[in-house]
Amino acid sequence: MAVDYTVIVVYLAGMLAMGWWGMRRAKSKSDFLVAGRRLGPVMYSGTMAAIVLGGASTIGGVGLGYQYGLSGAWMVFTIGLGLLALSVFFSARIARLRVYTVSEMLDLRYGGRAGVISGVVMWAYTLMLAVTSTIAYATIFDVLFDMNRTLAIVLGGSIVVAYSTLGGMWSITLTDMVQFVVKTIGVLLLLLPMAVVKAGGFSEMKAKLPTEYFDPLGIGGETIFTYVLIYTFGMLIGQDIWQRVFTARGDRTAKWGGTVAGTYCLVYALAGAVIGTAAKVLYPKLPSADTAFATIVKDELPVGVRGLVLAAALAAVMSTSSGALIACATVANNDIWSRLRGAVRRTEDEHEHDEVKGNRAFILVMGIAVICTAIALDNVVEALTVAYNLLVGGLLVPILGGLLWKRGTVHGALASVVVGGLAVIGLMATYGILANQPVYYGLLLSLAAYVIVSLATPATDAAVLATWRERLAGRDAEPMSEPVPVHQ
């Protein structure tokens, strides 16, 4: 294992070095939170794919393949569909808004007063998303070093908090690009073919497994519908995803770079399901489907390759964890703390160093909170379900309504957030966290509240809508950063 350990240690040291390098680049609020809004298509595609394909997509995707066969790809597949929909239909308009958070977009569209409440919901989502990624360190470090769960969470979480705090989005962008390359080599180019060969090829897999393992809809129509509702729509509105859209240099980068990343996700989804299916042939009686990834890596791969593939799993977890962490800190600082204390908004070129320090402090504080919460919790699936139920049930309608329906009002948006959020929480308490009903009924109630209250209240002021349209068109916004060819 010495070679594998060396690969992992070098990888982790590289992540910290990138954080230090990113710190030298992050000289303004724009640099720190959105990488100066100047990523070219290559870096944008790589980092966007890295943020959406985390531990749940890698370890969980293989686990679903182990349990259901090829139809286990649907969870990650719907994530890819959501990213494609975001990139093709909405990303250009989102990038032109030149904001930092989803709540700022809601304030711009509805004329204020929607920020704090929507910010609290988005903060809860990003916090739980960061927690679920941090919990996953325990699985990987247990395979690597037979490490205590708490120590593994503290070690993995501390590395992510360190490089995220140092350089903000610049550090995260650089590390995510490396993580994208590592995941591509480790999972797609090494683990996938080796797993199929070890299982005897597709003909042997078909001979040893039930036919439903090769049914594209074997996981069930209701489950697929729920995945679409939660993950596809979740991709359209999450702060962690939008904050990456804000890093794009321009409309074309956001649209086409995101389309490439979404297509990559579809390939990754199928790869995870095939690896899980191969693991079912090799280890038909594992105690838990979630151990399939670690088991096949540990027992079937040669020295060195095993370390690189485990580094790929670590990369998947770290990319999602760091993206969720900076999103959580950005929302906590910009949408909640600054509003509650009545701070006056500053222009982009005022007090930039103070704002970088403030955002850096919030990442550190939120990072410590994430690590402590991850130690206290154990069920990753439940935590992730709570996060996405709150996000979709509380914020999907007012966000998409604001982009698509000019009659929507701030009162309708607030009613939608409150009714949808409370309905989801109450229904989860009634039906159970993992039930489908909370997000189904919560979303319907949120939509009803939005439409009814919007129609019953005065239309949004014409001046507010005019400003909104100007921003959507790319006018009346902060100046664009000068393109930097190296980021192509």
C-alpha positions, 0 to 999 in steps of 0.5 A: 500500500506504500505506493497508494499512500504516496499517490494520495499524500501527493494529491492532498499536498497538491490541493493545499499548494493550489489553495496557496497559489489561489490566495495570491490571485484573490485580490477582490470580492469578484476574484474571491467569490466568482474567480473574477468572472473570467473562466474560459470554456475549458476550465469552465466545463471541467470545474462545472463537471467537478462540482456536480459529480461528487461523492454521491455521484461516484460512490453512490452511483456505483452503489445504485448500479450494484443494487439495480444494474444499469438503471442505477445510472438514473440518479446521476443521469438526471443531474446531467439532464439538469445541467444541460437544461440550465446551460441551454435555456438559462445560463446565459441570462443568469451570467448576464445578471452579474450577481453573486447569489440566487437571493440577489437575483430574487431581489433584483427581479421582485424589487427587494424583500425576498432576500433574507427568507430565500437566503435562509432556505438556500443556506440550509441547502448548501450547508447540508450539501457540504455536510453530506460530502464531508461525511463521505471522507470517512468511507474513503479514509477508512479504506485507505488507512483504516482510520477512525470516522471522526478523524477521517472527517476532520482530516478531509474537511480541514484540507478542503476548508484550508484551500477554500479559505485561502483562495476562495473560488480561484483555489476551488477552480484550480483544484476542481480542474485537477480533480476533474482530470483525476476523476476522468482518468481514475473512474472512466479510463481505469476503473471502468474497463478493469471492472468489466474485464474482472467480471468476465465481460458483458456476456458473463455479466448478463449470464450471472445476473437477473435480466432486470439488471439490464432493464433501463427502467428497472429502478422504477418509473416513480423513482426516476420521476422523483430523481427528475423532480429533485436533481434535474430541477435542483440543478436549475436553482442551486447556489453552488451551481449558479455560483459556477455559472457566475464564473463564466467569461460570457454567454457562450462560455456559460452555454456551451461549456455547461453543455459539454459538462452536462454531456460528460455527466451522462457518460459518468452516470452510465460508467458508475452503473456499469462498475456497480453491475460488475461489482455485483458479479464479483461480490454478490453478497456485500452487506451494503451497496454503498461499499461496492466502490471501495471493495472493487477498488481495494480488491481488484486493482493493482498497486498504484492504480488503486491509489489513483482511483481512490484519489479520484473518489477523494477528488469527487468528494472534495469538489462538491464539498468545496463548492457547497462550502463557498456557496454556503459562506457566500449566502450566509455573508451576503444574503443573511448577515449583511442584511440583518445588520443593515449593511449598505451594499458596496460597489465592486471597487470599494473596500475590496480587501475588507470584503475578501477578508470578511468572506474568507472568515465566513468560509472558515466559520462555515467550514468548522460548522460543516465538520462538526455537523458531519461528525454528529450525523451519520445518514448521508442519504437522509441529509441529502434528501432534506437538502434537496427537498428544501431547495426544490420545495421552497425555491424552485417556483419563485426562481423559475417564476421570476425568469419566466412569468412577468406577473409574479410579485414579491408577495407571491415569491415570499408566499411560495418560499414560506408555504413550500418550505414549511410544507416540505418540513411538515410532510417529511415529519409526517411521511418520513424523510425519504418519502416522495410525498414531501417534495411532490405536495410541497412543490404543488403548494408552493406553485399554488401560493405563488400564482394565487398571491401574485394575482391577488397583489399589485403587479411588480413596479414597472421600473423594477421590471425595466431594470430587470430586463436591462440586466437580463440583456447584459446592460446596466451591470458591473463592468466585465473583467478583461479576458485572460487568454491563459484561462482558455 
